[in-house]
Amino acid sequence: MAEEVDTVTITILGRDYQISCPPAEEEGLRKSAKYLDKQMEGVKSRGSTLAFEKVAIMAALNICHELLQKSQQASDSESTSLDRVRTLQEKIEVALQASRQIEI
């Protein structure tokens, strides 16, 4: 059975685009389109003579850069968290060992 798909109209830099999208993903699509539009408006405002395609490429590069930074931050945070968990595990082991020695 085929998944239901709607046609959603999004606007990027004043241009309308018809996008096929499952109803459950429409809100995410609209948020993504709004974010992309905002990023492209920012690029365009800094270089108003850029062609539409160049604005799109610059916005895409900026978004990719943000994504990679967030990914690296998440990876660093995960690594830090794992280090903290290992430290806590070691402290618990030491405390348990000390507790066992007292019982003997």
Phi, psi and omega in degrees: 000130182283143178288141179293137181227134176252162173259124183246136177262124175241157180237126178234121181048044177079001178255134179270142178228137176265122183237132174280133187204136173297143181306324182293341183254003185297316181299317178297321178297315181296319178295318179297316180296320179296318179296315179298317179301316179298317180295318180291323175299319178298315179296315182297322181293334179275340181210071189299346181270000180290142175292157182307315182297321179291322176298316180298317180294316179297318178296317179298318177297318178297317180294318177298319178298314177301315180300315180295322177296314180297320179297317179294319178298319179295319179296316178298318180296318179297317180297317178298318180297317179297320177298318179295320179296317179299318178298316178296320177300318179296318179296320179295317178299316179298316180296319179294319177299316179296320180295319179294324179292324179293323181292330182283000000 
